[in-house]
Amino acid sequence: MNAVLERHDFERPYINLKSIIVSKGMKQKQIAERLDMNKSTFSAKINRHNGRDFSYSEACQIAHMLGIKMEDF
């Protein structure tokens, strides 16, 4: 069955990603540093503040760091 994505789905914070980071014993700051991104930018993207979002490359790197698939975000 295909999931239907609605516009508001792209405006929601990455709650799953936040919990995965915590479950892996990491901090958002650590992920941001490994992406060569400052913490405030990472925070804006993970919370999708003002339409901010991770690039495909950033999402790939995050998934690799955490040992997950991007779909798990």
C-alpha positions as CSV (number, residue, x, y, z in Angstrom):
1,M,0.0,0.0,0.0
2,N,1.4,3.4,-0.9
3,A,1.4,6.1,1.7
4,V,-0.3,9.3,0.8
5,L,1.9,12.3,1.6
6,E,0.2,15.5,2.3
7,R,1.7,19.0,2.3
8,H,1.8,19.2,6.1
9,D,3.9,16.0,6.2
10,F,6.8,18.1,4.8
11,E,6.3,20.7,7.5
12,R,6.5,18.4,10.5
13,P,9.7,18.1,12.6
14,Y,11.7,14.9,12.2
15,I,10.5,13.4,15.5
16,N,11.7,9.9,14.5
17,L,15.1,11.2,13.7
18,K,15.3,13.0,17.0
19,S,14.4,9.8,18.9
20,I,16.9,7.7,16.9
21,I,19.7,10.2,17.7
22,V,18.9,9.9,21.4
23,S,18.6,6.1,21.2
24,K,22.1,5.9,19.6
25,G,23.4,7.8,22.6
26,M,24.3,10.8,20.4
27,K,23.5,14.5,20.6
28,Q,22.3,16.7,17.8
29,K,25.4,18.8,18.2
30,Q,27.6,15.8,17.4
31,I,25.7,15.1,14.2
32,A,25.9,18.8,13.2
33,E,29.6,18.9,13.8
34,R,30.1,15.7,11.7
35,L,28.1,17.4,8.9
36,D,30.3,20.5,9.3
37,M,27.1,22.4,10.2
38,N,26.5,24.7,13.2
39,K,24.0,23.5,15.8
40,S,21.5,26.2,15.1
41,T,21.3,25.3,11.4
42,F,20.9,21.6,12.3
43,S,18.2,22.5,14.8
44,A,16.3,24.6,12.2
45,K,16.5,21.7,9.7
46,I,15.5,18.9,12.1
47,N,12.6,21.0,13.2
48,R,11.8,22.2,9.6
49,H,11.7,25.7,10.9
50,N,10.6,28.2,8.2
51,G,10.7,25.4,5.5
52,R,14.3,24.4,6.2
53,D,15.2,20.9,5.5
54,F,18.2,18.6,5.0
55,S,19.6,18.3,1.5
56,Y,19.7,14.8,0.0
57,S,23.4,14.6,0.7
58,E,23.0,15.6,4.3
59,A,20.2,13.1,4.8
60,C,22.4,10.4,3.3
61,Q,25.3,11.3,5.6
62,I,23.0,11.3,8.7
63,A,21.5,7.9,7.8
64,H,25.0,6.5,7.3
65,M,26.2,7.9,10.7
66,L,23.3,6.4,12.5
67,G,23.2,3.1,10.6
68,I,19.6,3.7,9.4
69,K,17.7,4.3,6.2
70,M,16.5,7.7,5.3
71,E,13.0,6.4,5.3
72,D,13.3,5.9,9.0
73,F,13.5,9.7,9.6
